[in-house]
Every structure is written in structure tokens, then in C-alpha cells.
Amino acid sequence: MKIKLGGYGVLKNYVGPAENGREIDIAESKPIKDIIKEMNIPDGMVMLISVNDEQKNFDYLPQEGDDIKLIPPISGG
């Protein structure tokens, strides 16, 4: 099953920019939290998940063709 995965901010370093994302192939549907772990993204680095422009939780099971964007905690100064 193919999905598109991208990130904002520092998460671009792990999965590529959200604007064009990276297509990945997963053998079976598994929660997004497991995919994040497999991508070696440190705990707490992903604050929000957007799937096809809708907010989802970490237990969401991706479907074929989903466009997933990972959003880090917002920080400012």
C-alpha cells in the first residue's frame, strides 16, 4: 500500500517537506504512531497529524493513497 508522507519544520529532515512529501510503501495498514517510530522520529516531535487535510489521531490506520503531513510543536520567540 502506498501513502505519501511529509513534514513541516524540523520534521522535513525525517520525511521530506510537506509540500511534495515522500511516497512510501507499507506492507500492511498500521497506526501512524508505528510509522512515525519506524521513521526514527523522536517521541514528542510530532504534535499533530493531517491526513488528506483532516486532523487525525496517532491511532489512525492509513488507507491507500493517503497524503499524511506531520506537524511539530509550535515554538516562537
Secondary structure, 3 states (H helix, E strand, C coil): CEEEEEECHHHHHHHCECCCCEEEECCCCCCHHHHHHHCCCCCCCCCEEEECCEEECCCCCCCCCCEEEEECCCCCC
